[in-house]
Amino acid sequence: MQQPTISPKVLRLLVIFPNVMSYILLFGVVVYIRTNLEMLKVTDGLTTWLIIAAVLGPISLYTTFSIVKRIKNGTL
């Protein structure tokens, strides 16, 4: 029995879509911090949200770099 294969276009879409979603999430976190800055300072929640943004940013950038590198090499 033959294994079903996924077309390269669909595979790229499945790999790139979560990366795009991570940028949307990062943008949402930044907007949330900017719009609620005073409340976050008063409730001491600013540190938590800055840590989330500081972790999510480099992860998104590294994932994008990795995907671009794999596409250029022809692996993906």
DSSP file (Angstrom, degrees, kcal/mol; ACC not computed):
  #  RESIDUE AA STRUCTURE BP1 BP2  ACC     N-H-->O    O-->H-N    N-H-->O    O-->H-N    TCO  KAPPA ALPHA  PHI   PSI    X-CA   Y-CA   Z-CA
    1    1 A M              0   0    0      0, 0.0     2,-0.2     0, 0.0     0, 0.0   0.000 360.0 360.0 360.0 133.4    0.0    0.0    0.0
    2    2 A Q        -     0   0    0      1,-0.1     3,-0.0     3,-0.0     0, 0.0  -0.547 360.0-122.1 -82.1 142.4    1.4    3.4   -1.0
    3    3 A Q        -     0   0    0     -2,-0.2     2,-0.1     1,-0.1    -1,-0.1  -0.618  31.4-112.3 -77.7 137.8    1.8    6.1    1.6
    4    4 A P        -     0   0    0      0, 0.0     2,-0.3     0, 0.0    -1,-0.1  -0.480  32.7-145.4 -69.6 142.8   -0.1    9.3    0.8
    5    5 A T        -     0   0    0     -2,-0.1     2,-0.5    -3,-0.0    -3,-0.0  -0.831   3.8-134.3-111.0 149.8    2.1   12.3    0.0
    6    6 A I        -     0   0    0     -2,-0.3     5,-0.0     2,-0.0     0, 0.0  -0.857  28.1-115.8-100.6 133.4    1.6   15.9    0.8
    7    7 A S     >  -     0   0    0     -2,-0.5     4,-2.2     1,-0.1     3,-0.2  -0.350  23.9-118.3 -65.9 149.6    2.2   18.4   -2.0
    8    8 A P  H  > S+     0   0    0      0, 0.0     4,-2.4     0, 0.0     5,-0.2   0.833 112.9  56.4 -59.3 -33.2    5.1   20.8   -1.3
    9    9 A K  H  > S+     0   0    0      2,-0.2     4,-2.0     1,-0.2     5,-0.1   0.919 109.1  45.1 -65.9 -42.4    2.8   23.8   -1.5
   10   10 A V  H  > S+     0   0    0     -3,-0.2     4,-2.4     2,-0.2    -1,-0.2   0.893 111.9  53.1 -67.6 -39.1    0.5   22.4    1.2
   11   11 A L  H  X S+     0   0    0     -4,-2.2     4,-1.5     2,-0.2    -2,-0.2   0.915 109.1  48.6 -62.3 -43.6    3.5   21.5    3.4
   12   12 A R  H  X S+     0   0    0     -4,-2.4     4,-2.9     1,-0.2     5,-0.2   0.908 110.7  51.4 -62.3 -41.3    4.9   25.0    3.1
   13   13 A L  H  X S+     0   0    0     -4,-2.0     4,-2.4     1,-0.2    -2,-0.2   0.911 108.8  50.6 -62.2 -42.3    1.5   26.4    4.1
   14   14 A L  H  < S+     0   0    0     -4,-2.4    -1,-0.2     1,-0.2    -2,-0.2   0.799 115.6  43.1 -66.3 -28.3    1.3   24.1    7.1
   15   15 A V  H  X S+     0   0    0     -4,-1.5     4,-0.7    -5,-0.2    -2,-0.2   0.870 117.6  43.2 -83.5 -39.7    4.8   25.2    8.2
   16   16 A I  H  X S+     0   0    0     -4,-2.9     4,-2.1     1,-0.2     3,-0.3   0.837 100.4  69.5 -78.7 -33.4    4.4   29.0    7.6
   17   17 A F  H  X S+     0   0    0     -4,-2.4     4,-2.2    -5,-0.2    -1,-0.2   0.905  99.3  47.1 -56.8 -48.5    0.9   29.4    9.0
   18   18 A P  H  > S+     0   0    0      0, 0.0     4,-1.8     0, 0.0    -1,-0.2   0.852 110.4  54.8 -62.8 -30.8    1.8   28.9   12.7
   19   19 A N  H  X S+     0   0    0     -4,-0.7     4,-1.5    -3,-0.3    -2,-0.2   0.912 108.1  47.9 -66.7 -41.5    4.7   31.3   12.2
   20   20 A V  H  X S+     0   0    0     -4,-2.1     4,-2.0     1,-0.2    -1,-0.2   0.900 109.6  54.0 -63.7 -40.2    2.4   34.0   10.9
   21   21 A M  H  X S+     0   0    0     -4,-2.2     4,-2.4     1,-0.2    -1,-0.2   0.857 103.8  55.5 -63.3 -34.9    0.1   33.3   13.9
   22   22 A S  H  X S+     0   0    0     -4,-1.8     4,-2.4     2,-0.2    -1,-0.2   0.875 107.3  49.5 -67.1 -35.4    3.0   33.8   16.3
   23   23 A Y  H  X S+     0   0    0     -4,-1.5     4,-2.5     2,-0.2    -2,-0.2   0.891 110.1  50.6 -68.1 -38.2    3.7   37.3   14.8
   24   24 A I  H  X S+     0   0    0     -4,-2.0     4,-2.3     2,-0.2    -2,-0.2   0.914 111.4  48.7 -63.7 -41.7    0.0   38.1   15.2
   25   25 A L  H  X S+     0   0    0     -4,-2.4     4,-2.3     2,-0.2    -2,-0.2   0.919 111.1  49.7 -62.9 -44.3    0.1   37.0   18.8
   26   26 A L  H  X S+     0   0    0     -4,-2.4     4,-2.2     1,-0.2    -2,-0.2   0.909 110.5  50.2 -61.7 -42.4    3.3   39.1   19.4
   27   27 A F  H  X S+     0   0    0     -4,-2.5     4,-2.4     1,-0.2    -1,-0.2   0.907 110.4  50.7 -61.4 -41.7    1.6   42.1   17.8
   28   28 A G  H  X S+     0   0    0     -4,-2.3     4,-2.5     2,-0.2    -2,-0.2   0.885 109.0  50.6 -63.8 -39.4   -1.5   41.6   20.1
   29   29 A V  H  X S+     0   0    0     -4,-2.3     4,-2.4     2,-0.2    -1,-0.2   0.913 111.0  48.7 -64.9 -42.5    0.7   41.4   23.2
   30   30 A V  H  X S+     0   0    0     -4,-2.2     4,-2.4     2,-0.2    -2,-0.2   0.917 112.5  47.8 -64.4 -43.1    2.5   44.6   22.3
   31   31 A V  H  X S+     0   0    0     -4,-2.4     4,-2.5     2,-0.2     5,-0.2   0.910 111.2  51.6 -63.7 -41.6   -0.8   46.4   21.7
   32   32 A Y  H  X S+     0   0    0     -4,-2.5     4,-1.8     1,-0.2    -2,-0.2   0.917 110.9  47.7 -61.0 -43.8   -2.2   45.0   25.0
   33   33 A I  H  < S+     0   0    0     -4,-2.4    -2,-0.2     1,-0.2    -1,-0.2   0.924 113.5  47.6 -64.0 -44.0    0.8   46.3   26.8
   34   34 A R  H >< S+     0   0    0     -4,-2.4     3,-0.7     1,-0.2    -2,-0.2   0.893 115.1  44.1 -66.2 -39.2    0.6   49.8   25.2
   35   35 A T  H 3< S+     0   0    0     -4,-2.5    -1,-0.2     1,-0.2    -2,-0.2   0.785 123.6  35.0 -78.6 -25.2   -3.1   50.2   25.8
   36   36 A N  T 3X S+     0   0    0     -4,-1.8     4,-2.5    -5,-0.2    -1,-0.2  -0.018  78.0 124.4-115.9  29.5   -3.0   49.0   29.4
   37   37 A L  H <> S+     0   0    0     -3,-0.7     4,-2.0     1,-0.2     5,-0.2   0.910  74.8  46.2 -60.2 -47.1    0.3   50.3   30.5
   38   38 A E  H  > S+     0   0    0      1,-0.2     4,-2.1     2,-0.2    -1,-0.2   0.916 114.1  47.9 -64.7 -43.2   -0.9   52.3   33.5
   39   39 A M  H  > S+     0   0    0      1,-0.2     4,-2.4     2,-0.2     6,-0.2   0.900 111.2  51.3 -64.8 -39.2   -3.1   49.5   34.8
   40   40 A L  H  <>S+     0   0    0     -4,-2.5     5,-2.0     1,-0.2     6,-1.3   0.862 109.2  51.0 -66.4 -34.8   -0.3   47.0   34.4
   41   41 A K  H ><5S+     0   0    0     -4,-2.0     3,-0.6    -5,-0.2    -1,-0.2   0.918 111.9  47.0 -65.9 -42.7    2.1   49.3   36.3
   42   42 A V  H 3<5S+     0   0    0     -4,-2.1    -2,-0.2     1,-0.2    -1,-0.2   0.899 117.6  41.0 -66.9 -41.1   -0.4   49.6   39.2
   43   43 A T  T 3<5S-     0   0    0     -4,-2.4    -1,-0.2    -5,-0.2    -2,-0.2   0.388 108.3-121.4 -90.5   4.8   -1.2   45.9   39.4
   44   44 A D  T < 5S+     0   0    0     -3,-0.6     4,-0.3    -4,-0.5    -3,-0.2   0.820  78.9 121.0  58.9  33.9    2.5   44.8   39.0
   45   45 A G     >< +     0   0    0     -5,-2.0     4,-1.8    -6,-0.2     5,-0.2   0.459  44.8  88.1-100.5  -3.7    1.6   42.8   35.9
   46   46 A L  H  > S+     0   0    0     -6,-1.3     4,-2.4     1,-0.2     5,-0.2   0.892  83.6  55.2 -63.9 -40.3    3.9   44.7   33.5
   47   47 A T  H  > S+     0   0    0     -7,-0.2     4,-2.2     1,-0.2    -1,-0.2   0.910 106.8  50.6 -60.2 -43.3    6.9   42.5   34.2
   48   48 A T  H  > S+     0   0    0     -4,-0.3     4,-2.2     1,-0.2    -1,-0.2   0.930 112.4  45.6 -61.5 -46.3    4.9   39.3   33.3
   49   49 A W  H  X S+     0   0    0     -4,-1.8     4,-2.2     1,-0.2    -1,-0.2   0.851 111.4  52.4 -69.6 -33.4    3.7   40.7   30.0
   50   50 A L  H  X S+     0   0    0     -4,-2.4     4,-2.6     2,-0.2    -1,-0.2   0.875 108.9  50.6 -68.0 -36.1    7.2   42.1   29.1
   51   51 A I  H  X S+     0   0    0     -4,-2.2     4,-2.0    -5,-0.2     5,-0.2   0.918 109.6  50.6 -65.1 -42.8    8.7   38.6   29.8
   52   52 A I  H  X S+     0   0    0     -4,-2.2     4,-2.6     1,-0.2    -2,-0.2   0.932 114.0  44.2 -60.1 -45.6    6.1   37.0   27.5
   53   53 A A  H  X S+     0   0    0     -4,-2.2     4,-2.2     1,-0.2    -2,-0.2   0.886 112.1  53.0 -66.1 -38.7    6.9   39.6   24.8
   54   54 A A  H  < S+     0   0    0     -4,-2.6    -1,-0.2     1,-0.2    -2,-0.2   0.808 115.0  41.2 -68.4 -29.2   10.7   39.1   25.3
   55   55 A V  H  X S+     0   0    0     -4,-2.0     4,-1.4    -5,-0.1    -2,-0.2   0.886 115.4  49.0 -82.3 -42.4   10.4   35.4   25.0
   56   56 A L  H  X S+     0   0    0     -4,-2.6     4,-2.3    -5,-0.2     5,-0.2   0.849 104.4  60.3 -69.1 -35.2    7.9   35.3   22.1
   57   57 A G  H  X S+     0   0    0     -4,-2.2     4,-2.2     1,-0.2     5,-0.2   0.964 108.2  39.4 -60.1 -57.9    9.9   37.8   19.9
   58   58 A P  H  > S+     0   0    0      0, 0.0     4,-2.7     0, 0.0     5,-0.2   0.852 114.0  55.9 -63.7 -32.9   13.1   35.9   19.5
   59   59 A I  H  X S+     0   0    0     -4,-1.4     4,-2.3     2,-0.2    -2,-0.2   0.932 109.2  46.8 -63.2 -43.9   11.3   32.6   19.1
   60   60 A S  H  X S+     0   0    0     -4,-2.3     4,-2.3     1,-0.2    -1,-0.2   0.918 113.6  48.1 -63.6 -43.6    9.3   34.1   16.2
   61   61 A L  H  X S+     0   0    0     -4,-2.2     4,-2.5     2,-0.2    -2,-0.2   0.915 112.2  48.4 -64.7 -43.0   12.4   35.5   14.6
   62   62 A Y  H  X S+     0   0    0     -4,-2.7     4,-2.5     2,-0.2    -1,-0.2   0.904 111.3  50.5 -64.6 -40.7   14.4   32.3   15.0
   63   63 A T  H  X S+     0   0    0     -4,-2.3     4,-2.4    -5,-0.2    -1,-0.2   0.912 111.0  48.7 -64.1 -42.1   11.5   30.3   13.5
   64   64 A T  H  X S+     0   0    0     -4,-2.3     4,-2.6     2,-0.2     5,-0.2   0.931 111.7  49.4 -62.3 -45.4   11.3   32.6   10.5
   65   65 A F  H  X S+     0   0    0     -4,-2.5     4,-2.3     1,-0.2    -2,-0.2   0.910 111.9  49.0 -59.3 -43.3   15.0   32.4   10.0
   66   66 A S  H  X S+     0   0    0     -4,-2.5     4,-2.1     2,-0.2    -1,-0.2   0.899 111.7  48.1 -64.9 -42.0   14.9   28.6   10.1
   67   67 A I  H  X S+     0   0    0     -4,-2.4     4,-2.3     2,-0.2    -2,-0.2   0.925 112.5  48.3 -65.9 -44.4   12.0   28.4    7.7
   68   68 A V  H  X S+     0   0    0     -4,-2.6     4,-2.4     1,-0.2    -2,-0.2   0.908 111.2  51.1 -62.7 -41.5   13.6   30.8    5.2
   69   69 A K  H  X S+     0   0    0     -4,-2.3     4,-1.9    -5,-0.2    -1,-0.2   0.902 111.1  47.8 -62.4 -41.7   16.9   28.8    5.4
   70   70 A R  H  X>S+     0   0    0     -4,-2.1     5,-1.7     2,-0.2     6,-1.4   0.870 111.3  50.3 -69.0 -36.5   15.1   25.5    4.7
   71   71 A I  H ><5S+     0   0    0     -4,-2.3     3,-0.5     5,-0.2    -2,-0.2   0.913 111.0  49.0 -67.6 -41.4   13.2   26.9    1.8
   72   72 A K  H 3<5S+     0   0    0     -4,-2.4    -2,-0.2     1,-0.2    -1,-0.2   0.862 110.9  50.4 -65.6 -35.4   16.4   28.3    0.2
   73   73 A N  H 3<5S-     0   0    0     -4,-1.9    -1,-0.2    -5,-0.2    -2,-0.2   0.654 113.4-119.8 -75.8 -14.5   18.1   25.0    0.7
   74   74 A G  T <<5S+     0   0    0     -4,-0.8    -3,-0.2    -3,-0.5    -2,-0.1   0.546  82.1 118.4  87.0   7.2   15.2   23.2   -1.0
   75   75 A T      <       0   0    0     -5,-1.7    -4,-0.2    -6,-0.2    -5,-0.1   0.820 360.0 360.0 -73.7 -31.1   14.5   21.1    2.1
   76   76 A L              0   0    0     -6,-1.4    -5,-0.2    -9,-0.1    -1,-0.2   0.374 360.0 360.0-118.0 360.0   11.0   22.5    2.5
